[in-house]
Amino acid sequence: MYTQVIFEAIITGILTGGIYALMASGLTLIFGVMDIINIAQGILVIVGAYLSYVLSQYLHIDLFVGLLITMPALFLLGLLIEWAFIRRLKRNRIMLSILVTYAIALIIEGGLTMIFSPDLVTLNAPYVDASFPLPFIHYYLPEVYVFAFILAVILLGGLYFLLYRTKFGYGLRAAMQDRTAAMLIGINVERIQLITFGIGVALCAAGGMAYGATNAFNPASSYDLISRLLVIIVLGGMGSLAGALIGSVVLVTIGDLTAVIWSPVWSSVVFFMVLIILLLFRPQGIFGQSEGRTV
C-alpha cells in the first residue's frame, strides 16, 4: 500500500510538473532573449485562468477550445506590455525589469480584484472531476491532469519546432547568444524581442487554464505562483527551456513525495530547499552555462 502511494505521488508530480513547465517556459524564454525577469508572469497566468473562467462560465465555451481565444488575446497583451514598458528599458535591464514588471503585476492584480473579488474560483468542465483507472493498479487518474499534460507536451513541442526549425527561431537563438552580433548580420532584434514577449505571455493563457482547472485561484494566487516559477527556471538554468521542463518535473515530484511520505506542511519548504542545495554545487542551474545562455 505504501509503495502504491509513492507511485501515485510520482505520477501526479510528473503530470503537474508538465503544467508548471508550460507556465515557466514563457518566463525563461523571455529572459533568454531579452534579459528581462518578468515578475508579472504569475499574475498573467491568473489572467489566463480568469479569461478561461469567463468563457466557460458565461459563454459556455470548453476550456481547451477557449484557448483559441485566450492565447491570441494574451499574445496581443504581451505585445502591448513590451511596446509600452519593456522597450523603454535600455540600461540595467534585469534590475529595472523586476521593478517595472512588479508594478505591472500590482496594477493587474488590483484590476482583477475589482472585477472578480478576492474570492477563490475554480474552472469547471465534465473532465475536471472525472477520472479513469490505470490498469493493474487500484488508482484513478484525474482526466484533467492528463489532458493538461498532453496540452503542455504539444505546446512545448511547438515551441521547440519554432526555435529550431524556422527562420524566426534561428534569429531568436542568435539574439539569445549575442544580441550585437545578431544586429550586425541584419537580424531585427527589436522585432524578435516584441514577438518573443508576446509568445511568452500567450503561453500564460494555456498555463492559466491548466492551473485553474487543477487549483482554486484568486488574484493573490500569483504570489505563490511566481515564486515557484522563478525557482523552477533558476534550478533549470536561466534561459533554458529544457531546464524549465526538467526543473518543473523534479521539483513538483519531490514536493508531492514529501507531502505523502512526510507531511504536506513540508512540501513547499523542500521545494525551495532543493534549489538552495543545487545552487551550492551548481550556481548556474541544471542546464545553465557559466557564460551565456542556452535553450
C-alpha positions as CSV (number, residue, x, y, z in Angstrom):
1,M,0.0,0.0,0.0
2,Y,2.8,2.4,0.9
3,T,4.6,1.7,-2.4
4,Q,1.4,2.4,-4.3
5,V,1.0,5.8,-2.5
6,I,4.6,6.7,-3.6
7,F,3.9,5.6,-7.1
8,E,0.7,7.7,-7.2
9,A,2.7,10.7,-6.0
10,I,5.3,10.3,-8.7
11,I,2.6,10.1,-11.4
12,T,0.8,13.1,-10.1
13,G,4.1,15.0,-9.7
14,I,5.1,14.3,-13.3
15,L,1.8,15.4,-14.7
16,T,1.6,18.5,-12.6
17,G,5.3,19.2,-13.5
18,G,4.2,19.4,-17.1
19,I,1.7,22.1,-16.2
20,Y,4.4,24.1,-14.4
21,A,6.8,23.7,-17.3
22,L,4.2,25.2,-19.5
23,M,3.9,28.2,-17.3
24,A,7.7,28.5,-16.7
25,S,8.6,28.2,-20.4
26,G,7.3,31.7,-21.3
27,L,9.2,33.2,-18.3
28,T,12.5,31.5,-19.2
29,L,12.1,32.3,-23.0
30,I,11.6,36.0,-22.2
31,F,14.7,36.1,-20.0
32,G,16.8,34.2,-22.5
33,V,16.1,36.6,-25.4
34,M,15.6,39.9,-23.6
35,D,17.5,39.8,-20.2
36,I,14.1,40.5,-18.7
37,I,12.8,38.9,-15.5
38,N,9.1,39.2,-15.9
39,I,7.7,39.3,-12.4
40,A,4.3,39.8,-13.9
41,Q,4.3,36.3,-15.3
42,G,2.5,34.9,-12.3
43,I,-0.4,37.4,-12.5
44,L,-0.6,36.9,-16.3
45,V,-1.1,33.2,-15.7
46,I,-4.0,34.2,-13.4
47,V,-5.3,36.5,-16.1
48,G,-5.4,33.5,-18.4
49,A,-7.2,31.5,-15.8
50,Y,-9.9,34.2,-15.4
51,L,-10.3,34.5,-19.2
52,S,-11.0,30.8,-19.3
53,Y,-13.4,31.2,-16.4
54,V,-15.4,33.9,-18.2
55,L,-15.6,32.0,-21.5
56,S,-16.6,28.8,-19.7
57,Q,-19.0,30.3,-17.1
58,Y,-20.8,32.9,-19.2
59,L,-20.3,31.8,-22.8
60,H,-20.2,28.0,-22.2
61,I,-17.1,27.6,-24.3
62,D,-15.0,24.5,-23.5
63,L,-11.8,25.2,-21.6
64,F,-9.5,23.8,-24.3
65,V,-11.5,25.4,-27.2
66,G,-11.3,28.7,-25.3
67,L,-7.6,28.7,-25.8
68,L,-8.2,29.6,-29.4
69,I,-9.4,33.0,-28.0
70,T,-7.4,33.4,-24.8
71,M,-3.9,32.7,-26.3
72,P,-4.2,35.3,-29.1
73,A,-5.7,37.8,-26.6
74,L,-2.7,37.4,-24.2
75,F,-0.3,37.5,-27.2
76,L,-1.6,40.9,-28.0
77,L,-1.5,42.0,-24.4
78,G,2.2,40.8,-24.3
79,L,2.9,43.0,-27.4
80,L,1.3,46.0,-25.7
81,I,3.3,45.5,-22.5
82,E,6.6,45.1,-24.4
83,W,5.9,48.1,-26.5
84,A,4.7,50.4,-23.7
85,F,7.0,49.4,-20.9
86,I,9.8,46.9,-21.6
87,R,11.2,48.5,-24.8
88,R,12.0,51.7,-22.9
89,L,14.5,49.8,-20.7
90,K,17.9,50.5,-22.3
91,R,20.3,50.1,-19.4
92,N,20.3,47.9,-16.3
93,R,17.5,45.8,-17.9
94,I,17.4,43.0,-15.4
95,M,17.2,45.2,-12.4
96,L,14.7,47.7,-13.9
97,S,12.6,44.9,-15.4
98,I,12.0,43.5,-11.9
99,L,10.6,46.9,-10.8
100,V,8.6,47.6,-13.9
101,T,7.0,44.2,-14.2
102,Y,6.3,44.1,-10.5
103,A,4.4,47.4,-10.9
104,I,2.5,45.9,-13.8
105,A,1.6,42.9,-11.7
106,L,0.2,45.1,-8.9
107,I,-1.9,47.0,-11.4
108,I,-3.3,43.9,-13.0
109,E,-3.9,42.3,-9.6
110,G,-5.8,45.3,-8.4
111,G,-7.9,45.3,-11.6
112,L,-8.7,41.6,-11.2
113,T,-9.7,42.1,-7.6
114,M,-12.1,44.9,-8.5
115,I,-13.7,42.8,-11.3
116,F,-13.8,39.4,-9.8
117,S,-13.4,40.0,-6.0
118,P,-10.8,38.1,-3.8
119,D,-13.0,35.0,-3.6
120,L,-11.5,31.7,-4.8
121,V,-12.9,30.3,-8.0
122,T,-12.3,27.1,-10.0
123,L,-12.7,26.2,-13.6
124,N,-15.4,23.6,-14.3
125,A,-15.8,21.1,-17.1
126,P,-17.0,17.5,-17.3
127,Y,-13.4,16.2,-17.3
128,V,-12.3,18.3,-14.3
129,D,-13.9,16.0,-11.8
130,A,-13.7,12.8,-13.9
131,S,-11.0,10.1,-13.7
132,F,-10.1,6.8,-15.2
133,P,-8.5,3.7,-13.7
134,L,-4.9,2.7,-14.5
135,P,-4.5,-1.0,-15.5
136,F,-3.1,-3.4,-12.9
137,I,-3.2,-0.9,-10.0
138,H,-6.0,0.5,-8.0
139,Y,-5.5,4.1,-8.9
140,Y,-7.8,6.5,-10.7
141,L,-6.0,9.2,-12.7
142,P,-7.8,12.6,-13.0
143,E,-8.6,13.2,-16.6
144,V,-7.8,17.0,-16.4
145,Y,-4.2,16.3,-15.3
146,V,-3.7,14.0,-18.3
147,F,-5.3,16.4,-20.8
148,A,-3.3,19.4,-19.3
149,F,-0.1,17.4,-19.6
150,I,-0.8,16.5,-23.2
151,L,-1.5,20.2,-23.9
152,A,1.9,21.1,-22.3
153,V,3.7,18.5,-24.5
154,I,2.0,19.8,-27.6
155,L,2.7,23.5,-26.9
156,L,6.3,22.9,-25.7
157,G,6.9,20.7,-28.8
158,G,5.5,23.5,-31.0
159,L,7.8,26.0,-29.2
160,Y,10.8,23.7,-29.8
161,F,9.8,23.5,-33.5
162,L,9.6,27.3,-33.7
163,L,13.0,27.7,-32.1
164,Y,14.9,25.0,-34.1
165,R,13.1,24.6,-37.4
166,T,12.1,28.1,-38.5
167,K,13.9,31.2,-39.7
168,F,12.4,33.2,-36.9
169,G,13.8,30.6,-34.4
170,Y,17.3,30.9,-35.9
171,G,17.1,34.7,-35.5
172,L,15.8,34.3,-32.0
173,R,18.5,31.9,-30.9
174,A,21.1,34.2,-32.5
175,A,19.8,37.1,-30.4
176,M,20.0,34.9,-27.3
177,Q,23.7,34.1,-27.9
178,D,24.9,37.6,-28.9
179,R,22.4,40.5,-29.5
180,T,25.0,42.8,-31.0
181,A,26.3,40.2,-33.5
182,A,22.7,39.4,-34.5
183,M,22.1,43.0,-35.3
184,L,25.2,43.2,-37.3
185,I,24.1,40.4,-39.6
186,G,20.8,42.1,-40.3
187,I,18.5,40.4,-37.7
188,N,15.7,42.7,-36.5
189,V,16.3,42.1,-32.8
190,E,13.7,44.6,-31.7
191,R,11.0,42.8,-33.6
192,I,12.2,39.4,-32.3
193,Q,12.0,40.7,-28.8
194,L,8.5,42.0,-29.3
195,I,7.2,38.7,-30.7
196,T,9.1,36.7,-28.1
197,F,7.5,38.6,-25.3
198,G,4.1,38.1,-26.9
199,I,4.7,34.4,-27.2
200,G,5.9,34.2,-23.5
201,V,2.7,35.9,-22.4
202,A,0.5,33.8,-24.7
203,L,1.7,30.7,-23.0
204,C,0.3,32.1,-19.8
205,A,-3.2,31.6,-21.3
206,A,-2.6,27.9,-21.7
207,G,-0.8,27.6,-18.3
208,G,-3.5,29.6,-16.6
209,M,-6.3,27.4,-18.0
210,A,-4.4,24.2,-16.8
211,Y,-3.6,25.8,-13.4
212,G,-7.2,27.0,-12.9
213,A,-8.6,23.5,-13.8
214,T,-6.4,21.9,-11.2
215,N,-6.4,24.5,-8.4
216,A,-8.7,27.1,-6.9
217,F,-7.4,30.6,-7.6
218,N,-7.9,34.3,-7.0
219,P,-5.8,37.3,-7.9
220,A,-3.5,36.8,-4.9
221,S,-2.6,33.3,-6.1
222,S,0.0,34.9,-8.3
223,Y,2.5,35.5,-5.5
224,D,3.0,31.8,-4.7
225,L,2.9,31.0,-8.4
226,I,5.6,33.5,-9.5
227,S,7.9,32.3,-6.6
228,R,7.6,28.7,-7.8
229,L,8.1,29.6,-11.4
230,L,11.3,31.6,-10.5
231,V,12.6,28.7,-8.5
232,I,12.0,26.4,-11.5
233,I,13.8,28.5,-14.1
234,V,16.7,29.2,-11.7
235,L,17.0,25.5,-10.9
236,G,16.8,24.5,-14.6
237,G,19.1,27.3,-15.8
238,M,18.1,30.8,-16.7
239,G,17.0,30.9,-20.3
240,S,16.9,27.1,-20.8
241,L,13.6,25.6,-22.0
242,A,14.9,22.1,-21.3
243,G,15.9,23.2,-17.8
244,A,12.4,24.6,-17.2
245,L,10.9,21.2,-18.1
246,I,13.3,19.1,-16.1
247,G,13.2,21.6,-13.2
248,S,9.4,21.6,-13.1
249,V,9.1,17.8,-13.1
250,V,11.8,17.3,-10.5
251,L,10.6,20.0,-8.1
252,V,6.9,19.2,-8.2
253,T,7.5,15.5,-7.9
254,I,9.8,16.0,-4.9
255,G,7.2,18.2,-3.4
256,D,4.4,15.6,-3.9
257,L,6.6,12.8,-2.5
258,T,7.4,14.9,0.6
259,A,3.7,15.5,1.1
260,V,2.8,11.8,1.2
261,I,5.9,10.5,2.9
262,W,6.5,13.2,5.5
263,S,3.8,16.0,5.7
264,P,2.1,18.4,3.3
265,V,3.3,21.2,5.5
266,W,6.9,20.5,4.5
267,S,6.1,20.2,0.8
268,S,6.8,23.9,0.0
269,V,9.8,24.0,2.3
270,V,11.5,21.1,0.4
271,F,10.6,22.8,-2.9
272,F,12.9,25.7,-2.0
273,M,15.5,23.6,-0.1
274,V,16.2,21.6,-3.3
275,L,17.1,24.9,-5.1
276,I,19.4,26.1,-2.3
277,I,21.3,22.7,-2.2
278,L,21.7,22.6,-6.0
279,L,22.9,26.2,-6.3
280,L,25.6,25.5,-3.7
281,F,27.2,23.0,-6.1
282,R,26.0,24.3,-9.5
283,P,25.1,28.0,-9.3
284,Q,24.1,28.2,-13.0
285,G,21.4,25.6,-12.6
286,I,21.0,22.2,-14.3
287,F,21.2,23.3,-17.9
288,G,22.6,26.7,-17.4
289,Q,26.1,27.8,-18.5
290,S,28.7,29.8,-16.6
291,E,28.8,32.2,-19.5
292,G,26.0,32.8,-21.9
293,R,22.6,31.1,-22.1
294,T,21.2,28.1,-23.9
295,V,17.8,26.9,-24.9
